[in-house]
């Protein structure tokens, strides 16, 4: 009975974790570029009551008898399926159709030469803005990194849109263009860079819709939107959360019922122990 109670306790803990993950997904149902998570369980070590045996001269063999010791959290996986696209009409809102991540980081473009970010973060949230100097940044103030296509190989570059520019647009190839103040031909301010990893699920979640590189994700491959190796960019659009409400509500019910069932096991084991204690009466 004690063994069963401890197994049920492990069930309570893991189902609570499942509910925590589900709650976080539901909380981020409207978060731009959010990637949902899922939980998987795995069984604990088994206690072997007696071992099995192979076929012998006088026996056909026996199977081992094992009693499980509960459940444990197997993994919390990131679901990298694309989210739905939402048209915003804001020219600085950018969505990625296909593979790739926006590269953002803290740097200083005012130095000569410009100081590039020492650590890159990655995001699918393309709700960008311009700062007071016209540089393309995230709402948190991190610079959106572009690629200088005039160098071989391409190098990182900041994207700056001059003050007074009109008609700002982002093309499918990541080119950020504008019409200069006072008119003239359309000019390219820079090209948005994208990154890919062999294992996107290996990236580490950070706050603010950002992810960090990790050895589990593999080596970063940097390029520009091309619609094949990398995805293409869509201006005036945002990729929304990929949370599936129907699935999350189902997971919430399953987690609740699993928690209740394990609670019932503890109550039943307690009643059996109480009956055992009362035998002396």
Buried (B, 14 or more C-beta within 10 A) or exposed (E): EEEBBBBBBBBBBBBBBBBBBBEBBBEBBEBBBBBBBBBEBEEBEEEEEEEEEEEEEEEEEEEEEBEBBBBBBEEBEBBBEBBEBEEBEBBBBBBBBBBBBBBBBBBEBEEEEEEBBEEBBBBBBBBBBBEEEBBBBBEEEBBBBBBBBEEEEBBBBBBBBEEEBEEBBBBBBBBBBBBBEEEEEEEEBBBBBBBBBEEBEBBBEEEEBBBEBEEEBBEBEBBBBBEEBBBBBBBBBBBBBBBBEEBBEEBBEBBBEBBEEBBEBBEBBEEEEEEEEEEEE
